[in-house]
């Protein structure tokens, strides 16, 4: 054997360990996902093969510190010490590898995905993320397990590392050439591996399983901003305008006043006298239809919300636009489709936008955003503060008035008490109020004050859902006692569901959420079974107030715009979707498109599929261009 080989061989034991741990992680995620279909050999084998390619590329970089150690260490000195240093360095890299593996299971439990741009975003909010993990998981046993696994693997690596370090090595020049060749090989392998390979597997969870967490993280770090025009299917601008004009231009309540950057701008003509009512909109953390008995969900978890649904307008076919709170806030506030990449509240130049609060502010309401956590999270303070809202968060609550808090925020009952206090103060001054209230209790670690409900705090999501329902009931009971109650509309709508995992990128049923509009004496009870999207909430709410305004919303008034076709918009990371005319359209990077017939529709009707595809592209292209135009304007102003 060439005497130069042992120094490169210092990385070999760790390299093998990396591939073994990565493969076991992949198999573990398949088990954790609990989908028997993933175990079919003809499906699992390609995922394992592709995954090995990603693992190989990452392993080359993960082992680079040992290659550099062998390059730097003098050829003829302290070989025993080299073995000790190599073992300590390998142990540290093993610990990091096992920590990443465990973190992937934690992340998968929340998002049913390998690391993505959410993981990148969460690096900014280490307080909340680390706090959530500390409060949600038994970290002592978890870290003890990581340490034990590291020690076992390090013990297995000790002998080959010691034997390799004891052998002779070439001079510095030869070592430098070998190290340079190793780095060149790592660069070549990395350049030859494509993140898009795994997309050929089709099934979304299989695609995720095939990935490598470290690879996916750095890919997200590089590509978490997506240029729609560059990567997604587009149409000629004239075609986009024609499609959107056709959709909105024939509605009886609209008078189009289009602009180059906003083809759907229109004047909304109310059908009745203006109603100067307070509005309280509660967006509820992670409350999917799976928890609402009357929507086919679990029994007995939301009795107060079910009661409000019977007493108000119950929207039974409401669908969220995304899988994160920031997407829900985007849809409810801006009424825009969920364009790829970051939600608008997380982007630069996101102030001065056309918002629900801005419309009401311009017509005499004071708009409030009231949050139970710290509003710097997900850029809430900047976004709402820059768009006409007064932002109020947990810092406005005295410590003695907090019954319970965790890393995400105060208990929902304390949040609602804060909302009542803020509305009381403004009502006393004769002001009309629009208050957007965002809850947090139905979020891991699912803790809340003891003794409120019959499920112990911290025992799981069912308890958190039932507690939030209790807090909502307590809130409306207290609101009934206020002098402003008789001239207030309450809206209760989820921000997203609890999980978006399914057999397709955008499983429609996983975006189904409840919405209730409740105002005794002001809004007649009814069941609204029309298909509706979160982006329809703002125009529907303004329609209840019979306001005349110029709209830039992409949504429709579900109660009054029967002559505007219903549409849904959904997004999951880089895939965005549109539902219309009985078809579900999916748009992906590299201009990939897919049209799926919904239940009850016959497949193969090309004309209908073509129309649905063009409508979906038109909506997303117009929304993306709207914000890219703002970016260009901002850059021009900066010059």
N, C-alpha and C positions, 0 to 999 in steps of 0.2 A: 504493500500500500504506500502511496505517496505520503511522505512525512508531513506534507502541508494539509492533509485532510482533517486531522483532529481538530484544528481550530474552528473550522466551519461546523464540525460535528458537535460543537458545544450547543448549537441551536437545535440539533436533531431531536433530543428527548422532549423538549418543550414543544416542538413542532408536532410531533406525534400526539402528545397530550392535548394540544389545542384542537386537532382534528377530531380526537375521540370525544372531548367534552362538547364540542359544537354539534357533533352528530347525535350525542345523547340528548342535548338540549332540544334539537329538532324533533326527535322521537318523543321526548317528554311533552312538547307543545302539542303534538298530535294527540296524545293521550289526554292532555289537559283540555283540549278543545271538545272532546267527547262527541265526535262525529264519526260513527263507524265507517262511513263511506270513504274517509281518508285512508283507511287501512287496506283498501283494495290494492293488491300488488301492482297492477298496471298504472295506478295513479300515484302510489307512494314511491315506487322505484324512481320515476323521473324526477320527482321532487328531491329525493335524497341525492341523486346524481348531480342535479343542478346546484343544490345546496353545497355539495362538496367543492364545487368550483369556487363559490363565494368564500367558503371556509379556507380554501387553499390560498386565495389572494390575501385575505386578512392575516392568516397565519404567518406568511412571509414577513409582513410588517410587525406583527406582534413579537416575533423572535429576533428582530433586528438588534435590540439592545445586547443580546448575547453575541451576535456577530461582531458588533462594535467592540465588545469587551475583548473578544479574541484578537481583534485587529490591534487594539491599543496596548494590550498586555505584552511586556517584553518577552522575547522568545525564550530566553534562557534563565529567567529569574522566577523564584517563588511559585513553582508549579502547584504545590499543595495549596498555597493561598489562593491561586486562581480557581482551584476546584471549589473552595469554600465560597468565594465571591460569586462564582457562577451558580452555585446552589442557592445562595441567598437571593440573587437576582431572579433566578427561575421561580423561586417560591413567591416572590412579590408579583411576578407576571402571572403565575398560576392563581394567586389570590384575586387579582384583577379580573382574570378570565372567569372564574367561578362567580364572582360578584356580578359581573355582567350577565351571566347565565341566569342567576336568581332574579336579577332586575328585569330580565325579559319576561319571566313568568308574572311578576307583579304588573308590568306594563300590559301584558296580554290580558290579564284579568280585568283591566280597566277598559282597554281599547280594542281587544281581539286583533292585535296587530303587532308586528315587529316594530322596533323603534322607527319613528317617522318625525315629521317636523313638529309634532306635539312634544316629543322628547326634547327637541332642540329649544322650543319655546320655554319649556319648563326649567331649563337651566337659568333662565332669567328670574324665575320665581322659586328659588331654592327654599325659602322659608316655608311657603305653603306646601310645596311638594315633599320636602323632607319631613315637615310636621305631619302631613297626612299619612305618610308611610309609618312614622313613629307611632301615631295614634291608631293606625289600622292593623298593624301586623306585630307579631311577637318578635321584636328585633333581637332579643337576647338569644333565643334558640336559633334564629336565622343566621346570625353572625357566628355562633358556635359551630353550626353546621358548615359554614364557609371555611372557618379555621380548620376544622377536622378534615374536610376534603382536601384542603391545601396541604396539610401535613402528610396525609396519606400519599398524595401524588408526588410531593417533594421527596418523600422517602423512596419512592420507586425510581425517581430520577437521580438520586444521590450517587449510586454506584457508577452508572455510565458517565456521569459528569466528572467524577473523580478520575476514572480511567482515561477519559479524553484529555483532561487537563494535565495529566502526568506525562503525556507524550511530547515529543519534540515538535517545534513549529518552525516555519521558515522565517527569513528576515522580514524587516518592516516593509520593504518594497514589494515582495511577493504577497505578503498579507494584505497590503493595500489594494493590489490588483484583484485578489480574491474577494475582498469586501466590496470593491466597486462592482465586480461581476454579480455579486449577490444582489446589491441594490438595483442594478440594471435589470436583473431577472425579475425582481419584485415589481418594478415599474412596468415591465413588459406584460407580466401576467395581469396586473391591475388594469392596464389599458385594454387588454384583450377580453376582460370580463364585462359583460353588459348587465346593468340592472334590469333591463327589459327581458332578459332570457326567461325569467320565471313567469312572466305574464302569459307565455304560451301554454301554461298549465291550465288556464281557464278558471277553475274553481277558486274563488277569492281566498278561502282559508288555506288552500294548498299553496297558492302563490305566496302567502305570508310565511307559511311553514318553511318553504324552500329558501327563504332569505337568510341572511346572517345579520344579527343585530348590530354589530359594529359597522359592517358595510352599509346597512340601511341608515344608520345614524349619520355617518359622514356624507352619504348621498343627500340626505335631507338638509344637512348643514349647508351644502353647496347649492341645492336646487329648491329651497323652500319658498322662493318667489317664482311664480310661473307666468310667463308672458303668454296670454291667451292667443293673441294673433300669430305667434310663432309656433305654438305647439298644438293648437286645437283646430278642428274643422271650422272653416269660415265661409261666408257667402259675400258676394259683391254688396257694397254698402247700399246701393239702390234696392236690392232684393230684401235686405234686412228692414229697411224703412217701409217697403211695401207690405211686408208680412205684419209688421207691428201696427201700421196704419189700418190695415184691414181688421185686425183684432180689436183695436180700441176706437177706430174712427166711426164705426156704425152704431155705437152705443148711444142710446137716447139721452143719457145724463152727461155726455162728454161733448166738449167742443175742442177739437185738436188745435193746438198752437205749437207745432213742432219747431225744434231748433236743431242745427247740425249735430250737436253732441247729445241731444235728447229727443229722439223721434217720437216718444210717447207723451211728451208734455201736452197737457190738456186742462181745460177748465172744467171743473166738476160743478154741475148744476143741481142743487138740492131739490127734492120734491116737496118739502114742507118748510115750516118756519124754523129758524135757528133755535137750538136748545142750549142754553148756557148752563151746562151741568158740569160738576166735578167728575173727573175720571180717575179711577184707581186701577191700574193694571198690574196684577201680580204674576210675574213669570216664575214658575215653580221648577226647582231643580229636578231633572231626571224623572219626570212623572209621565211614563209612557202609558199607552192604553192597556198594557198588560196588568196594570194595578187598578183599573176601573171596572168594577163588576158589570155595569150596564154596557160596557164596550167589549164584554167577553173576557175580562181579566179576573184577577183574584178577588175572592169574596171578602167583604167586611173590612177592607183596609181604608176606604175613603167614604164613610157614611155622610160626613158633612158636605163634601163636594157633590156627592150624589143628590143630596137634598137641594143644594143650590141649583143643580142641573134641572131638577124637576120644577123649581120655582123661577127659572130664567130661560135664556136661550142656550140650548145645549147643542154644540157643534160636534156631531158624531163622526165626521169624516175630515178631521183636521190633521194635517201632516207637517212635521218639522222639516226644516231645510238641512239640518246637519246633526252631528253627534256630539257637539260641544256647546257649552253655555254661550261662548262668544258668537257662534253661528246663530243661536236663537236670538241673542240681543241684536245682531245685525239685521235679521229678518224682521223682527218686531219694530225696530226703530227706523230702518231705512226702506223696507219693502223692496228689496232687491234679490235677485237670484244669487245663490252662493257661488260666486266665481272662484276658479281654482286658486290654490295657494292659501295664504293667510286670509282670514275674514277681515272685512274692511276696518273694524275697530282696532285691529292690530297693525295696520299699515301706516306709513307716514302720510302726511297731508290729508288727514281724515277729519279736519274741522271744517265748519261752514257748509256742511252737507244738507241735503233736503231730508228732513227727519219728521217723524210724527210729533215730537216735542216742539220742533221749530214751527210747524204749521199752527199748533195750538198757542205757542208763545206769541206768534204774530197776531193772533186774534183775541188776545186778552187773558190767556191762561198763564199761570206760572208752572213751568215744567220742572219736576224733581226726579232725580234718580236716587233711590234709597236702597242701599246694599248692606247686608249683614256682615260682610267681611271688610277687608281693606281694599279700597277702590283702585289702588295702583295695579292690582292683579288684572291680567288680560287687558291692560291699558284702559280700563273703564273710566277712570277719572279724566284722563286726557280726552277720550272720545266723547263722553257725554258733556264734560265741561266745555269742550270746543264746539258743541252743537246746540247751545242754548239751554242746557239743563243746569240746575243747581245740584251738585253731587253731595250726598250725605251718606256717611258710612258708619261703621262701628265706633269710630272715634268720637261720634256725637253722643254716645251712651255712657253715662257714669258707671263706674265699676260696680257700685252697689245695686244698680238696676239690672245687672246681667244675671239671669238665673242659671245659664250654662253657656259655655263657649268651647269651641275646638279650633283647630288650626284654620278652618275655612271661614268661621264667623260665629256670631252669637246665635243662640237658639231662635227659631223662627218666631216664637211668641215675643221675644225681646225685639226682634226686627219689626214686627207689626206694632208693638207699643211705640217704637220710634216713629213709624209712619203716622200713627194716630196723633202723636204729639206735634209733628211737623204740619200735618193738615189742619189740626186744631188752631195752631198759631196763625196760619194764613187765612183760614176761614173767619177768624175773629177780626181780621183786618179787612174783611169783605172781598178777598181775592178768590178767583176761580183757580182750581188746582188740577194739574195732571200729574199724578204720582206713579212712576214706574218702580215697582218694588220687586227686588230679586232675592229669592230665598236661598238658603244654603244647607239646611238640616238634612235633606235627602241626598247626602253625599258621604262617601266613605270618610271617616270611620263610623258614620251612622249613630252618633251619640246625641243625647238630648236630656232634658231634666227628668229625673226619676219621678214616678208616681203619676205621670200624666196619662199614660195609656197602659194597657195590659201586656205589653211586650217590653222586656228589659232593654234599657239603653245599650247601644253598642252590639246588639245581637244580630244585626243584619238589616238589609234594606227594607224588608216588610215593616219592621218597627219604625224606621225613619219615615216611610211613606205614611203610616198611620199617625205618627206624631205630627207631621206637617199638616195632615188633614185636621187633626185636633187644633193646631195653631190657627188654621184658616177659620174654623168654626168659632174659636175664641175671638178672633179678629172681627168677624162680621157681627157677633153678638155685642161687642163693645162699640162698634161703629153705629149700630142701631140707636145707641143712646146719645149720639152726637146730633147737634142741631143741623149739621150739613148733610146728614144721611139721606134725607128725602129728596135731595137734588144731586145725587151722586150715582154714577154707573160704575159697577165693579166688573172687572174682567179677570178671569183666572185661566191661565194658559201655560202649558209646560214649555220649557226651553228646548228639551229634546227627550228621547227615551233613555232607558237605563242601559241598553245594549244595542249595537247595530250589527251584530254578527248574523250572518245568513249565508245562503247558498249562492248569492250573487253579490256583486259589488254594492248594489243599492237595493237591498231587499225592502220593498215598499212597506210591508207590514211592520218593519222595525222602526219606521218613522211616524207611526200613528200615535197621536197625542190627543188629550182632551182639551176642550175649551168651553168655558161657561161665561156668558154675560148675564149678570144678575143685578137687577135694580127694581125692587118691588114698587109697583105703582107707576113706574116709568117705562119698563120694558115688559111686554106680555110674554108669558112662558110659551115656549115652542121648542120643538125638536128640529134642528136644521141638519138635514142629511145630505146637503150638497157637498161635493168634493171641494176641499179648501186647503190652502197652503198658509204657512205662517206669514208669508209676505202679503196675504190678503187681510191680515188683522188690522193694520193701520187704516187702510181705506174703508174697511167695514165699520170700524169704530167712529171715524169721522162722518160716515154716512148716518150712523145713529144720532149724531149731533146735528145733522142736516146743515153742515157747513158748506159754504161756497168758497172754493179755493182753486188755485192752479196746482195741479198734481204732477209730480215726477215719479210717482210710485209705479212699480212694475206689477203690483198686485191689483186685484179687483175687489169691489164691494160685494161680498157674497150675498147680502140680503137684497140688494137693489140692482145689481148688474147681471140680470139673467140673460141679457143679450151679449155678454162677454163670455166666451167659453172658459170652463174651469181648467186650471193647469196646476200641476205640482212641480216643485223644484227640490232636488235633494243632492247632497254632496257627501262624499266620504274620501277625504284626503285629495287625491288627484283626479278622481272620477266624479263628474257632475252629471246630473240626470234631470230629465224633463218628462212629465207624464201629461199626455193630451190626446184626445180622440181615440181613447182605448189603447194607446201604445205607450210603452216606456222607452225613452231614448237615453242612451248612455254615451257620453263624450269623454274621451281619454286623450292623454298626450300622444304625440306622433300622428295627430289628426284621425285617430281611430274612432269609429262610431259603431253603435250597435242598437238595433231596434227590436224590442221584445213585445209581442202581443200580450195584453193583459187578459186575465181570466174572462171568458165570455166573448172574446174577440177571435175571429178566424185569422189564422196566420196566412201570409202570402198575398195579402191585398196591397200590392206594391204602391198604388197611388196614395192610400192612406198612410202607409209607412213613410213614404217620401215626404208627404206634407208634415207629419209629426217631426221627422228629423229636421226639416228646414225651420220649423217653428222653434224647436229647441235650440238650434244653432243661433237663430236670430235673437232670441232672448239673451243668451249668454254673451254673444258677441256685442250686443248693444250695451249690456251692463259692464262688460270688461272695458269697452272703449270709453264709456262714461268716466271711469276712474283713471284710465290711462290718459285721457284728455286733461283731467285735473292735475295729474302728475306733470304733464308737459307744461301746463299753465304755471304751475308752481316753480318749475325749473326756469322757465322764461323770466318770471318775476324776480328770481334770485339773481339773474344776470344783470 
